Amino acid sequence: MSKSNDGQHDGKVRIDKWLWAARFYKTRSLATEAVDLGRVLINDDRIKPARIIKLGDTVQLRRGDDTATVMVKGVSESRGPAPMAQLLYEETAESLAARVERKEQAKLLTSDGFQGKGRPTKRDRRQLMRFEGN
């Protein structure tokens, strides 16, 4: 495995290292765990953490409710700054559109008032009393 000066490799990098280097996961162990749990697919196939990733592979990631599909544009074993990490992949147009749609739907579902967390403020309590007709 020959390494160039900028930390880029000749195309032979484990998926768990690549996910960590591309800043999808904070630690390599979290990336390994996600792969083991089937939350990461390469070309629609379930994989193991030692799977070698190649340029042009399609990677599907699930993190919580968020799903992303990215194309591999570069490989690196070392974690660098975020702008460099973003050069390692490109999100597909369908994935980007679906993520924007989910964000818009989430905004519509949330209300601006009391959300049931903690004690309501005086204003929340007055609005609730007005709504209940008391």
C-alpha distance (Angstrom), angle and dihedral (degrees) to the residues before:
residue distance angle dihedral
M1 . . .
S2 3.76 . .
K3 3.76 118.0 .
S4 3.80 123.2 -152.8
N5 3.79 125.4 -147.9
D6 3.82 96.2 -94.5
G7 3.82 96.1 56.4
Q8 3.81 93.3 -101.6
H9 3.79 118.1 135.4
D10 3.78 132.5 -148.6
G11 3.80 92.8 -102.6
K12 3.82 103.7 -75.2
V13 3.78 109.1 111.3
R14 3.80 129.6 134.4
I15 3.80 115.1 -112.6
D16 3.81 93.5 -122.3
K17 3.82 91.2 54.4
W18 3.81 91.5 45.7
L19 3.82 93.1 50.4
W20 3.79 89.4 51.0
A21 3.83 93.5 45.0
A22 3.82 91.2 47.9
R23 3.82 87.8 52.9
F24 3.80 97.7 -120.1
Y25 3.81 89.1 127.5
K26 3.79 129.8 31.0
T27 3.80 95.4 -135.2
R28 3.76 134.5 24.6
S29 3.80 90.8 -123.0
L30 3.84 89.7 58.1
A31 3.81 89.1 51.1
T32 3.81 90.6 49.6
E33 3.80 91.1 49.3
A34 3.82 91.9 50.1
V35 3.81 90.6 51.7
D36 3.81 91.7 47.6
L37 3.82 90.9 50.8
G38 3.81 91.9 52.5
R39 3.79 95.4 -111.6
V40 3.81 91.5 125.5
L41 3.80 122.3 59.9
I42 3.80 129.2 -178.5
N43 3.80 115.3 -152.9
D44 3.85 88.4 -15.5
D45 3.83 92.1 -57.6
R46 3.79 127.6 118.8
I47 3.78 110.0 -119.3
K48 3.79 144.9 -172.1
P49 3.83 124.2 -116.8
A50 3.82 92.1 -106.8
R51 3.82 93.2 58.9
I52 3.80 111.3 127.5
I53 3.79 113.6 -124.1
K54 3.81 120.9 -143.8
L55 3.78 134.8 -163.6
G56 3.80 110.7 -85.4
D57 3.81 96.0 27.1
T58 3.80 116.8 139.1
V59 3.80 112.9 -130.2
Q60 3.81 122.3 -165.4
L61 3.81 115.6 -160.9
R62 3.78 129.9 -169.3
R63 3.81 117.2 -164.7
G64 3.78 111.4 170.1
D65 3.81 107.7 -54.8
D66 3.80 91.6 -20.5
T67 3.81 120.0 97.3
A68 3.79 124.7 -174.5
T69 3.80 133.8 -178.7
V70 3.80 115.2 -157.2
M71 3.79 136.2 177.6
V72 3.80 116.6 -134.8
K73 3.83 109.4 -118.2
G74 3.80 98.7 166.4
V75 3.77 141.2 6.1
S76 3.78 129.3 -135.7
E77 3.79 135.3 165.5
S78 3.77 95.0 -160.7
R79 3.79 126.2 73.7
G80 3.77 111.7 -125.9
P81 3.79 136.6 167.8
A82 3.80 118.3 -44.9
P83 3.84 95.4 -107.6
M84 3.81 89.5 56.1
A85 3.83 91.5 46.0
Q86 3.81 90.7 54.5
L87 3.80 89.2 59.9
L88 3.81 89.9 63.9
Y89 3.81 94.2 70.4
E90 3.78 144.9 19.9
E91 3.79 122.4 -148.9
T92 3.79 115.3 -130.3
A93 3.81 119.1 -112.4
E94 3.82 92.1 -119.2
S95 3.80 91.9 52.0
L96 3.80 92.5 48.0
A97 3.82 92.4 48.7
A98 3.81 91.8 48.3
R99 3.81 91.7 49.8
V100 3.83 92.1 50.0
E101 3.82 89.4 49.0
R102 3.83 91.6 51.3
K103 3.81 90.7 50.7
E104 3.80 91.6 51.0
Q105 3.81 91.5 49.2
A106 3.80 90.8 48.8
K107 3.81 89.9 52.8
L108 3.79 91.0 52.2
L109 3.80 92.6 49.7
T110 3.79 95.7 52.0
S111 3.78 119.6 80.1
D112 3.77 127.4 -148.0
G113 3.82 95.1 -130.5
F114 3.78 133.9 72.8
Q115 3.79 110.0 -30.9
G116 3.79 99.4 -168.0
K117 3.78 95.4 -99.6
G118 3.76 115.9 127.7
R119 3.75 125.7 -31.8
P120 3.83 117.3 -23.0
T121 3.76 117.2 -115.1
K122 3.79 122.1 -118.3
R123 3.80 89.3 -99.9
D124 3.83 92.1 50.3
R125 3.80 91.0 49.4
R126 3.82 92.5 50.4
Q127 3.80 91.7 49.7
L128 3.80 90.8 48.7
M129 3.82 91.7 49.8
R130 3.82 90.5 48.1
F131 3.81 90.1 50.1
E132 3.81 93.2 49.0
G133 3.80 90.8 47.9
N134 3.84 97.5 -118.1
